[in-house]
Amino acid sequence: SAAPRSGGLASLDLHVFSFPSLLFMVVLMFIGGSPSSCAGGIRTTTFAVILAKLWSVIRGSNETHMFRKTLFVEDVNKAFLVFFAFLFLFFFSFFVLSFTEKAAPFPLAFEIMSALSTCGFSLGITAGLTVFGKIWLAFLMLIGRLGVIILIYTFMNQKKSTIKYAKESILIG
């Protein structure tokens, strides 16, 4: 489990792994490593905060708790922002590259997640990609290395809103 979450040193041929094993590797690449490491992905702390928030919603609590501490709402919101931005980037890239590349869907998704999480794994289809596909993967590697949150804050101008709207409850489910 360490290799898909960090450096990408593949000591085994990935073609010998079964589909469920490769799918589990994609999940591990998505989660990534710890925040201070050079690993990619959304980070283990972001994943833990999302699980803690889901648990607090299930329990009916308004606050998110971890290890007998209450988390700041801003940190929980930032975790969800990173989570959904990462997923959006993955699915958008998969959608775009599905049109430009002739590769099978799962190997293409594996390559995209590997690039976005800066893992370095490959199922061997990278050499057969178009120039656009290779540039797109290189761009994803750059985003993965810098971090999704930096990309978001680079292009967004954050302002504190002084407008207060009326609250409304909607039906969910």
C-alpha positions in Angstrom: 0.0 0.0 0.0 3.0 2.4 0.4 3.9 2.4 -3.3 0.6 3.7 -4.7 0.4 6.4 -2.1 3.9 7.8 -2.5 6.9 7.4 -4.7 5.7 5.0 -7.4 8.5 2.5 -7.3 6.9 -0.4 -9.1 8.9 -3.5 -8.1 6.3 -5.8 -9.8 4.8 -5.7 -13.2 1.4 -4.1 -12.9 0.0 -6.3 -15.7 0.0 -9.4 -13.4 -2.4 -7.7 -10.9 -6.0 -8.5 -11.1 -8.7 -5.9 -11.8 -9.8 -5.6 -8.2 -6.2 -5.1 -7.1 -5.6 -2.4 -9.7 -8.9 -0.7 -8.7 -7.8 -0.8 -5.0 -4.5 0.8 -6.2 -6.5 3.6 -7.8 -8.3 4.2 -4.5 -4.9 4.3 -2.7 -3.5 6.7 -5.3 -6.6 8.9 -4.8 -6.2 9.1 -1.0 -2.4 9.6 -1.3 0.0 10.1 1.6 0.4 12.3 4.6 0.5 16.1 4.2 4.1 16.7 4.9 5.3 14.0 2.6 6.1 14.2 -1.1 3.2 11.9 -1.9 0.3 13.0 -4.0 -3.5 12.4 -3.8 -5.9 14.3 -1.7 -3.9 13.4 1.5 -4.8 11.1 4.3 -5.8 14.0 6.6 -8.3 15.3 4.0 -9.8 11.8 3.7 -10.0 11.5 7.5 -11.7 14.9 7.8 -14.3 13.9 5.2 -14.9 10.6 7.0 -15.2 12.4 10.3 -17.7 14.9 8.8 -19.8 12.1 7.3 -19.8 10.4 10.7 -20.9 13.6 12.4 -23.7 14.0 9.9 -24.9 10.4 10.5 -24.8 11.1 14.3 -26.8 14.4 13.8 -24.0 16.6 15.1 -23.3 20.1 13.6 -19.6 20.0 14.5 -16.9 17.7 13.3 -14.8 15.9 15.9 -11.5 14.0 15.6 -9.4 12.7 18.5 -11.5 14.6 21.1 -11.0 17.9 19.2 -13.5 20.0 17.3 -12.4 20.8 13.8 -12.7 24.3 12.3 -15.5 24.6 9.8 -13.1 26.3 7.3 -10.8 23.2 7.5 -13.8 20.9 6.8 -14.9 23.0 3.9 -11.4 23.1 2.5 -11.2 19.3 2.8 -14.4 19.0 0.8 -13.2 21.5 -1.7 -10.0 19.5 -2.3 -11.9 16.2 -2.5 -14.4 17.4 -5.1 -11.9 19.5 -7.1 -9.6 16.4 -7.3 -12.6 14.2 -8.4 -13.7 16.9 -10.9 -10.3 17.1 -12.4 -10.0 13.3 -12.7 -13.4 12.9 -14.3 -13.0 15.9 -16.6 -9.6 14.6 -17.7 -11.1 11.1 -18.2 -13.9 12.7 -20.3 -11.5 14.7 -22.5 -8.9 11.9 -23.0 -11.7 9.4 -23.8 -12.3 11.5 -26.9 -8.7 12.0 -28.0 -7.2 8.6 -27.1 -7.8 5.1 -28.4 -6.9 3.4 -25.1 -9.3 1.2 -23.1 -11.2 3.0 -20.3 -9.7 1.5 -17.2 -6.0 1.8 -18.2 -6.7 5.4 -19.2 -8.3 6.1 -15.8 -5.4 4.4 -14.1 -2.9 6.6 -16.0 -4.9 9.8 -15.2 -5.0 8.9 -11.5 -1.4 8.0 -11.5 -0.5 11.3 -13.1 -2.8 13.4 -10.8 -1.5 11.7 -7.7 2.1 11.9 -8.9 2.5 8.2 -8.3 4.5 7.2 -11.3 2.7 4.0 -12.1 1.8 3.0 -15.6 -0.1 0.2 -17.3 2.1 0.9 -20.4 -0.3 2.9 -22.5 1.5 6.3 -22.1 3.8 5.7 -25.1 0.8 5.1 -27.3 -1.0 8.3 -26.4 -1.3 11.3 -28.7 0.9 14.3 -28.1 -2.2 16.1 -26.7 -2.7 13.2 -24.3 0.9 13.2 -23.1 0.8 17.0 -22.6 -2.4 16.6 -20.7 -0.9 14.0 -18.4 2.1 16.2 -17.8 -0.2 19.0 -16.9 -2.0 16.7 -14.4 1.4 15.7 -12.9 2.2 19.4 -12.4 -1.2 20.0 -10.8 -0.8 16.9 -8.6 2.7 18.1 -7.5 1.6 21.6 -6.7 -1.6 20.5 -5.1 -5.2 21.1 -6.1 -5.8 23.6 -3.3 -3.0 25.9 -4.7 -4.6 25.6 -8.2 -8.0 26.6 -6.8 -6.6 29.6 -4.8 -4.6 30.8 -7.8 -7.6 31.2 -10.0 -10.2 32.2 -7.4 -10.4 35.7 -5.8 -11.7 35.1 -2.3 -13.8 37.8 -0.7 -15.7 37.7 2.5 -19.4 38.3 1.7 -21.2 40.9 3.7 -24.6 39.8 2.2 -26.8 37.6 4.4 -29.5 35.6 2.7 -32.5 34.0 4.2 -32.1 30.4 5.1 -34.2 27.8 3.4 -34.6 24.1 4.0 -34.8 21.8 0.9 -35.9 18.1 0.6 -32.9 15.8 0.2 -33.1 12.2 -0.8 
